[in-house]
């Protein structure tokens, strides 16, 4: 068992697992915060009524949904920050043992 734990620590599996677990665990919460709090304020700042994700403009017959891209990008940034500061705050970044 000790050999298995050393292998996991050397290969960085703990950090990878923490990233996946935290990312999936907080994604719904962050998505709700983005959708329910941040996007409405951005819509007001941009002078739009409704949801930011529905913001678009037309070029001929094509409709470019730039609001959805902005919404997904904000969602990604918030999740990345939560995971980063969560790992740093809990000290999980020190679990992996570097190869020598």
C-alpha positions as CSV (number, residue, x, y, z in Angstrom):
1,X,0.0,0.0,0.0
2,X,2.9,2.4,0.8
3,X,4.3,1.9,-2.7
4,X,0.9,2.8,-4.3
5,X,0.6,6.0,-2.2
6,X,4.2,7.0,-3.2
7,X,3.3,6.4,-6.9
8,X,0.2,8.6,-6.6
9,X,2.2,11.3,-4.9
10,X,5.0,11.2,-7.4
11,X,2.8,11.2,-10.5
12,X,0.6,14.2,-9.4
13,X,-2.6,12.2,-9.4
14,X,-3.8,13.9,-6.3
15,X,-3.7,17.3,-7.9
16,X,-5.5,16.1,-10.9
17,X,-8.2,14.4,-8.9
18,X,-8.6,17.5,-6.8
19,X,-9.0,19.6,-9.9
20,X,-11.7,17.4,-11.3
21,X,-13.6,17.0,-8.0
22,X,-13.6,20.7,-7.2
23,X,-14.4,21.7,-10.7
24,X,-17.4,19.4,-11.0
25,X,-18.6,20.1,-7.4
26,X,-18.7,23.9,-7.7
27,X,-19.6,24.2,-11.4
28,X,-23.4,24.2,-10.7
29,X,-23.1,26.7,-7.9
30,X,-20.9,29.0,-10.0
31,X,-23.2,28.6,-13.0
32,X,-26.1,29.7,-10.8
33,X,-24.2,32.7,-9.5
34,X,-23.2,33.7,-13.0
35,X,-26.7,33.2,-14.4
36,X,-28.7,34.7,-11.5
37,X,-26.4,37.5,-10.3
38,X,-23.6,38.5,-12.6
39,X,-25.3,38.3,-16.0
40,X,-28.3,40.5,-15.0
41,X,-25.9,43.2,-13.8
42,X,-23.8,43.0,-17.0
43,X,-27.0,43.2,-19.0
44,X,-27.9,46.4,-17.2
45,X,-24.4,47.9,-17.8
46,X,-24.6,47.0,-21.5
47,X,-28.1,48.5,-21.7
48,X,-29.9,45.3,-22.7
49,X,-33.1,43.9,-21.3
50,X,-33.1,40.3,-20.5
51,X,-30.4,37.7,-20.1
52,X,-26.8,38.3,-21.2
53,X,-26.7,34.9,-22.8
54,X,-29.3,35.9,-25.4
55,X,-27.4,39.0,-26.5
56,X,-26.8,38.9,-30.3
57,X,-26.5,40.8,-33.5
58,X,-27.4,39.9,-37.0
59,X,-25.2,39.9,-40.1
60,X,-27.5,39.3,-43.0
61,X,-29.4,36.1,-42.3
62,X,-26.8,34.9,-39.7
63,X,-27.3,35.6,-36.0
64,X,-24.1,36.0,-33.9
65,X,-24.8,35.0,-30.2
66,X,-21.9,36.9,-28.5
67,X,-23.7,37.1,-25.2
68,X,-23.5,33.3,-24.8
69,X,-19.8,33.4,-25.4
70,X,-19.3,36.1,-22.8
71,X,-21.4,34.2,-20.3
72,X,-19.5,30.9,-20.8
73,X,-16.2,32.8,-20.5
74,X,-17.2,34.5,-17.2
75,X,-18.3,31.1,-15.9
76,X,-14.9,29.6,-16.8
77,X,-13.0,32.4,-15.1
78,X,-15.0,32.1,-11.9
79,X,-14.7,28.3,-11.7
80,X,-10.9,28.6,-12.4
81,X,-10.5,31.1,-9.6
82,X,-12.5,29.1,-7.2
83,X,-10.5,25.9,-7.9
84,X,-7.2,27.8,-7.7
85,X,-7.9,29.5,-4.4
86,X,-9.6,26.4,-3.0
87,X,-6.5,24.3,-3.6
88,X,-4.2,27.0,-2.3
89,X,-6.4,27.8,0.7
90,X,-6.7,24.1,1.8
91,X,-3.0,23.5,1.2
92,X,-3.7,20.7,-1.3
93,X,-1.0,22.0,-3.6
94,X,1.6,20.6,-1.2
95,X,0.3,17.0,-1.3
96,X,2.1,16.0,-4.5
97,X,5.7,14.9,-4.0
98,X,8.0,16.0,-6.9
99,X,10.1,13.4,-8.7
100,X,13.8,13.3,-7.8
